[in-house]
């Protein structure tokens, strides 16, 4: 009986840890939640009104990129560019779309030959983004979010 009381007392002492309730704050829950989802992917990519008819997320992304490329190319083609040698280059334009749908030109990676032949290429690219149609921002978990993109644009001047 003495051993049974001792065993019961030991089990009661050890099992008290199972009744401790751990309190978690809302900040701790939020931090755990933020670690679980992928920040580099969005639920819906930025889009123009003409791109909202796409069925899938990838189709909407492709439509947005194609529309933006066409707009930039058309505006650059309207400018008279005089060069001493032919240019066939792919320029990588980095831009950002805010939570409100405002597009900002960040930088363009331009080949040195193209930059030498068209010294104002960055200005031409920035000006081509001035009068865009309304952009709907990216959506992540039901919230409008800021996104950054790099868009390749092919420049051919003869």
Residue frames as qw, qx, qy, qz and C-alpha x, y, z in Angstrom:
[[0.000, 0.887, 0.463, 0.000, 0.00, 0.00, 0.00],
 [0.327, -0.771, 0.105, 0.537, 2.87, 2.33, 0.83],
 [0.379, -0.132, 0.602, 0.691, 4.38, 1.71, -2.59],
 [0.191, 0.615, 0.687, 0.338, 1.06, 2.32, -4.26],
 [0.129, -0.933, -0.251, 0.222, 0.65, 5.66, -2.46],
 [0.386, -0.579, 0.348, 0.628, 4.21, 6.59, -3.39],
 [0.340, 0.169, 0.707, 0.596, 3.61, 5.65, -7.03],
 [0.073, 0.800, 0.580, 0.134, 0.33, 7.57, -7.06],
 [0.251, -0.871, -0.045, 0.420, 2.04, 10.63, -5.52],
 [0.397, -0.330, 0.516, 0.684, 4.85, 10.46, -8.08],
 [0.258, 0.426, 0.718, 0.486, 2.39, 10.21, -10.98],
 [0.051, -0.900, -0.427, 0.075, 0.35, 13.09, -9.61],
 [0.326, -0.743, 0.162, 0.562, 3.48, 15.24, -9.31],
 [0.349, -0.131, 0.641, 0.670, 4.70, 14.40, -12.82],
 [0.200, 0.545, 0.739, 0.343, 1.29, 14.75, -14.48],
 [0.059, -0.801, -0.313, 0.507, 0.78, 18.31, -13.25],
 [0.170, -0.381, 0.427, 0.802, 2.76, 19.55, -16.26],
 [0.124, 0.317, 0.819, 0.463, 0.01, 18.29, -18.54],
 [0.049, -0.790, -0.599, 0.119, -2.45, 20.71, -17.00],
 [0.225, -0.519, 0.067, 0.822, -0.35, 23.82, -17.70],
 [0.483, 0.771, 0.413, 0.045, -2.01, 26.00, -20.28],
 [0.470, -0.119, 0.228, 0.844, 0.36, 27.81, -22.57],
 [0.217, 0.849, 0.298, -0.379, -0.78, 31.29, -23.38],
 [0.514, 0.154, 0.417, 0.734, 0.03, 32.65, -26.82],
 [0.079, 0.609, 0.130, -0.779, -0.30, 36.23, -27.83],
 [0.633, 0.706, 0.275, -0.159, -1.80, 37.44, -31.05],
 [0.155, 0.842, -0.469, -0.215, 1.68, 38.61, -32.11],
 [0.372, -0.341, 0.858, 0.096, 3.06, 35.10, -31.72],
 [0.640, 0.412, 0.642, -0.085, 0.19, 33.68, -33.78],
 [0.446, 0.867, -0.015, -0.220, 0.73, 36.34, -36.44],
 [0.053, -0.720, 0.662, 0.203, 4.47, 35.63, -36.60],
 [0.511, -0.053, 0.856, 0.055, 3.81, 31.91, -37.03],
 [0.597, 0.643, 0.454, -0.153, 1.25, 32.64, -39.74],
 [0.270, 0.889, -0.257, -0.266, 3.65, 34.94, -41.58],
 [0.252, -0.509, 0.799, 0.199, 6.26, 32.19, -41.67],
 [0.611, 0.155, 0.774, -0.060, 3.89, 29.70, -43.27],
 [0.629, 0.685, 0.364, -0.050, 2.99, 31.35, -46.56],
 [0.648, 0.122, 0.320, 0.681, 5.11, 32.17, -49.59],
 [0.022, -0.771, -0.118, 0.626, 5.78, 35.90, -49.89],
 [0.117, -0.358, 0.568, 0.731, 7.15, 35.65, -53.43],
 [0.017, -0.295, -0.844, -0.448, 3.86, 34.39, -54.88],
 [0.322, 0.096, 0.217, -0.916, 0.55, 36.25, -55.07],
 [0.476, 0.346, 0.771, -0.243, -2.99, 34.99, -55.42],
 [0.512, 0.769, 0.373, 0.087, -3.75, 37.34, -58.34],
 [0.536, -0.024, 0.179, 0.825, -1.17, 39.17, -60.43],
 [0.119, 0.541, 0.063, -0.830, -1.57, 42.84, -61.33],
 [0.392, 0.388, 0.757, 0.351, -3.78, 43.30, -64.35],
 [0.151, 0.078, -0.207, -0.963, -5.38, 45.70, -66.76],
 [0.627, 0.230, 0.348, -0.658, -9.14, 45.73, -67.34],
 [0.695, 0.428, -0.410, -0.408, -8.60, 43.93, -70.64],
 [0.342, 0.330, -0.872, 0.119, -6.81, 41.07, -68.85],
 [0.435, -0.155, 0.630, -0.624, -9.51, 40.22, -66.34],
 [0.840, 0.190, -0.121, -0.494, -11.18, 37.85, -68.79],
 [0.396, 0.414, -0.818, 0.044, -8.37, 35.28, -68.45],
 [0.847, -0.317, -0.349, -0.245, -9.36, 32.03, -66.87],
 [0.851, -0.268, -0.275, 0.359, -6.19, 31.13, -65.02],
 [0.406, -0.843, 0.069, 0.346, -3.70, 33.05, -62.96],
 [0.557, -0.221, 0.487, 0.635, -0.93, 32.39, -65.50],
 [0.335, 0.592, 0.556, 0.478, -3.10, 33.65, -68.39],
 [0.136, -0.968, -0.212, 0.008, -3.76, 36.89, -66.50],
 [0.517, -0.646, 0.276, 0.489, -0.03, 37.29, -65.82],
 [0.525, 0.101, 0.576, 0.619, 0.84, 36.65, -69.46],
 [0.178, 0.802, 0.480, 0.308, -1.83, 39.09, -70.65],
 [0.291, -0.930, -0.045, 0.219, -0.55, 41.80, -68.29],
 [0.534, -0.451, 0.424, 0.576, 3.05, 41.34, -69.42],
 [0.448, 0.338, 0.614, 0.556, 2.12, 41.26, -73.11],
 [0.054, 0.908, 0.388, 0.146, -0.10, 44.35, -72.82],
 [0.369, -0.857, 0.112, 0.341, 2.61, 46.27, -70.98],
 [0.562, -0.194, 0.530, 0.604, 5.25, 45.21, -73.53],
 [0.348, 0.591, 0.572, 0.450, 3.04, 46.34, -76.44],
 [0.105, -0.969, -0.221, 0.034, 2.36, 49.71, -74.80],
 [0.461, -0.694, 0.294, 0.469, 6.07, 50.33, -74.14],
 [0.539, 0.047, 0.607, 0.582, 7.09, 49.21, -77.64],
 [0.257, 0.759, 0.513, 0.308, 4.45, 51.37, -79.34],
 [0.179, -0.971, -0.067, 0.145, 5.47, 54.48, -77.39],
 [0.506, -0.527, 0.433, 0.528, 9.18, 53.96, -78.06],
 [0.517, 0.299, 0.626, 0.502, 8.50, 53.39, -81.77],
 [0.149, 0.921, 0.352, 0.077, 6.81, 56.79, -81.98],
 [0.292, -0.857, 0.228, 0.358, 10.09, 58.49, -80.96],
 [0.688, 0.684, -0.222, 0.097, 12.68, 59.13, -83.65],
 [0.702, -0.576, 0.360, 0.212, 15.86, 57.32, -82.69],
 [0.590, 0.742, -0.320, 0.013, 18.98, 57.82, -84.80],
 [0.785, -0.466, 0.379, 0.153, 21.78, 55.29, -84.40],
 [0.199, 0.725, -0.581, -0.313, 25.08, 54.67, -86.16],
 [0.171, 0.202, -0.956, -0.127, 24.81, 50.88, -85.98],
 [0.651, -0.283, -0.527, -0.467, 21.98, 48.36, -85.84],
 [0.239, -0.300, 0.699, -0.604, 20.67, 47.50, -82.42],
 [0.749, -0.187, -0.533, -0.347, 19.02, 44.22, -81.53],
 [0.140, 0.252, -0.724, 0.626, 18.91, 44.06, -77.74],
 [0.535, -0.562, -0.612, -0.151, 16.70, 42.80, -74.94],
 [0.026, -0.453, 0.368, -0.811, 16.26, 45.36, -72.19],
 [0.454, -0.403, -0.777, 0.169, 15.12, 44.17, -68.78],
 [0.181, -0.543, 0.028, -0.819, 12.90, 46.77, -67.16],
 [0.341, -0.277, -0.789, 0.430, 12.39, 46.54, -63.42],
 [0.256, -0.420, -0.083, -0.867, 9.30, 48.24, -62.09],
 [0.051, -0.172, -0.831, 0.527, 7.03, 48.20, -59.08],
 [0.343, -0.488, -0.494, -0.632, 3.26, 48.32, -58.77],
 [0.123, -0.218, 0.569, -0.783, 1.96, 49.78, -55.51],
 [0.125, 0.310, 0.886, -0.323, -1.03, 48.64, -53.50],
 [0.339, 0.621, 0.287, -0.646, -3.05, 51.35, -55.24],
 [0.730, 0.507, 0.433, 0.151, -2.03, 50.27, -58.76],
 [0.153, 0.948, -0.217, -0.174, 0.56, 52.99, -59.38],
 [0.920, 0.203, 0.039, 0.334, 3.42, 51.77, -61.59],
 [0.204, -0.915, 0.292, 0.192, 6.92, 53.06, -60.82],
 [0.771, 0.535, -0.286, 0.195, 9.97, 52.63, -63.05],
 [0.720, -0.644, 0.164, 0.197, 12.91, 51.40, -60.97],
 [0.206, -0.635, 0.589, 0.456, 15.69, 50.63, -63.43],
 [0.861, 0.476, -0.027, -0.178, 16.52, 49.12, -66.79],
 [0.634, -0.393, 0.555, 0.367, 19.37, 46.75, -67.53],
 [0.605, 0.779, -0.017, -0.162, 20.65, 47.94, -70.87],
 [0.863, 0.099, 0.148, 0.473, 23.59, 46.65, -72.89],
 [0.350, -0.596, 0.107, 0.715, 26.51, 49.09, -73.15],
 [0.247, 0.114, 0.599, 0.753, 26.23, 49.29, -76.96],
 [0.074, -0.709, -0.641, -0.283, 22.55, 50.19, -76.74],
 [0.346, -0.812, -0.264, 0.389, 23.25, 52.74, -74.02],
 [0.363, -0.354, 0.303, 0.807, 26.00, 54.32, -76.12],
 [0.118, 0.280, 0.658, 0.689, 23.75, 54.49, -79.21],
 [0.322, -0.685, -0.435, -0.488, 20.62, 55.63, -77.32],
 [0.275, 0.164, -0.574, 0.754, 21.90, 57.55, -74.27],
 [0.389, -0.140, 0.254, -0.875, 18.38, 58.63, -73.25],
 [0.484, -0.116, -0.822, -0.278, 16.93, 55.08, -73.30],
 [0.217, -0.289, -0.782, 0.508, 16.09, 55.18, -69.57],
 [0.202, 0.291, 0.175, -0.919, 14.18, 58.42, -70.06],
 [0.461, 0.076, -0.565, -0.680, 12.32, 56.97, -73.06],
 [0.416, -0.190, -0.889, 0.026, 11.36, 53.89, -71.05],
 [0.078, -0.323, -0.613, 0.717, 10.21, 55.93, -68.06],
 [0.307, 0.247, -0.071, -0.916, 8.14, 58.22, -70.31],
 [0.429, -0.025, -0.759, -0.489, 6.53, 55.22, -72.01],
 [0.328, -0.314, -0.859, 0.238, 5.07, 54.21, -68.64],
 [0.047, 0.036, 0.262, -0.963, 3.48, 57.61, -67.93],
 [0.562, 0.102, 0.014, -0.821, 0.03, 57.20, -69.47],
 [0.131, 0.005, -0.987, -0.088, -0.92, 53.60, -68.85],
 [0.572, -0.424, -0.442, -0.546, -4.49, 52.37, -68.48],
 [0.599, -0.571, 0.305, -0.471, -5.73, 51.64, -64.97],
 [0.469, 0.252, -0.833, 0.148, -3.73, 48.89, -63.29],
 [0.792, -0.500, -0.081, -0.341, -5.39, 46.64, -60.74],
 [0.089, -0.670, 0.702, -0.226, -2.80, 45.72, -58.08],
 [0.487, 0.100, -0.867, 0.026, -1.80, 42.20, -57.09],
 [0.708, -0.473, 0.027, -0.523, -3.86, 40.40, -54.46],
 [0.405, 0.201, -0.840, 0.299, -2.44, 38.29, -51.64],
 [0.215, -0.316, -0.842, 0.380, -4.86, 36.70, -49.20],
 [0.024, -0.798, -0.600, -0.048, -7.60, 39.16, -50.09],
 [0.234, -0.838, -0.035, 0.492, -5.39, 42.24, -49.65],
 [0.568, 0.802, -0.049, 0.178, -3.93, 44.48, -52.34],
 [0.728, -0.514, 0.187, 0.413, -0.14, 44.22, -52.15],
 [0.148, 0.853, -0.390, -0.314, 2.93, 45.87, -53.65],
 [0.919, 0.095, 0.330, 0.195, 4.73, 43.80, -56.29],
 [0.034, -0.739, 0.478, 0.473, 7.93, 44.14, -58.29],
 [0.873, 0.364, 0.324, 0.030, 8.45, 42.74, -61.78],
 [0.211, -0.507, 0.554, 0.625, 11.18, 42.52, -64.36],
 [0.705, 0.581, 0.342, -0.221, 9.90, 42.71, -67.90],
 [0.497, -0.174, 0.544, 0.653, 12.00, 41.91, -70.98],
 [0.454, 0.806, 0.174, -0.338, 11.51, 44.30, -73.91],
 [0.707, 0.104, 0.434, 0.549, 13.19, 43.71, -77.27],
 [0.114, 0.856, -0.061, -0.501, 14.64, 46.81, -78.95],
 [0.672, 0.197, 0.505, 0.504, 15.44, 46.67, -82.67],
 [0.159, 0.888, -0.012, -0.430, 16.70, 49.78, -84.43],
 [0.758, 0.250, 0.386, 0.462, 18.06, 49.72, -87.99]]
